[in-house]
Amino acid sequence: MQGATTEMTNAAEMQQRVEQFAGQVVTDLAAAMAGVMTNLGHKLGLYRAMAESGPVTAEQLARRTSTNERSVREWLHGQVAGDYVRFDAHSGQYTLPPEHAFVLANPESPAFLPPAFDVAASLWHDEDEIFEAFRSGKGMGWHEHNCRLFSATEAFFRNGYRAHLTQSWIPALDGVQERLAEGGRVADVGCGHGASAILMAQAFPKATIVGIDYHESSIAVAKERAKEAGVGDRVRFEVGTARVLASRDEKFDLICFMDSLHDMGDPLEAVWAARQALAQDRALMLVEPFAKDTPEENGRSYSEDVLLGFSRALHAERVVAGRTVRAWRAGRSKAVAGNREGGGIPKRSGCDGDTVQSDSGGKGVEQGSGSLDVSRVGAIPL
């Protein structure tokens, strides 16, 4: 009798665990589906119209955005169900709370998140290719992904750079800001569409800024962005990998990897090449997604779900110059060890939480509270 009771208890506990996990999967599925509606709300201007108008009916919102009322009404119902939007049954009006507008409707906000949904959309578009890469182990180059990935990555990170790069991150590096103000040299490796390079060119008009990326189409866009920003004469963009740093004569006061080192086919080679191109006692700055070194340390959080998902799909393997190498995703100790192996001997690594530390252990600067902090910054003297 006791054995039967134990079996029933175990069965009940198992059923409870199954239901709990099934609920978790359904929640993830709902988020995936809702993401499409969030992206549409951004691209159709629905969130921005709601932020500007205040409480609004479905009919009014459809008129403001030149969209179909029935479709907008159904979209609003989904937004209410997801707790993105509030509904007043008495007036029939819908409201986007101001804190939600800061995330969904303000493209200048450092917490503006809609561009990230196009990153996810690019992964679904590339699902078959990613499937084959997992099977074959031959890798998938950054340039082989859907073009949504490139513009979405730029838009997702740009506002964070605007809020912190020249205001707090560079000033936290002892002597770097002063050297750039006087006319120093910066290399932005893996620059993509040039968002960070352009910001540095605007902040330090006497400095020479060089953006480097192997993706030719991104470099073409970066050049256009620089012209539009009025700094086309102060920032230079080149097609190439980090490897080109090792063979050039010019030396740099600062070399940046802005959310790009983990995308490199061979991160250790990239750090080694940067070491060759740095002037004496100058700085290498890493901006990377925040992570610990092991799965048990990371646990589960919204940022880990997002960043690990992107990592598996985008960074599992890369093909570089005919050879397949595994890309990099590291916490503090692995980052430091990687830089040592790449030829650097770090004295300090500013990789703890929200603090940027200078290479000589001087100033520490906390990132502004208005940003969504999913990055860590390290200053590695080489």
Secondary structure, DSSP 8 states (H G I E B T S, - for coil): -HHHHHHHHHHHHHHHHHHHHHHHHHHHHHHHHHHHHHHHHHHTTHHHHHHHH-SB-HHHHHHHHT--HHHHHHHHHHHHHTTSSEEETTTTEEE--HHHHHHHT-TTSTT--THHHHHHHHHHHTHHHHHHHHHH-----GGGS-THHHHHHHHHHHHHHHHHIIIIIGGGSTTHHHHHHHT-EEEEET-TT-HHHHHHHHH-TTSEEEEEES-HHHHHHHHHHHHHHT-TTTEEEEE--GGGGGG-S--EEEEEEES-GGGSSSHHHHHHHHHHHEEEEEEEEEEEE---SSHHHH---HHHHHHHHHHHHHSS-EEETTEEE------HHHHHHHHHHTT---S----STTEEE-TTS--EEE--TTS---EEEEEEE-
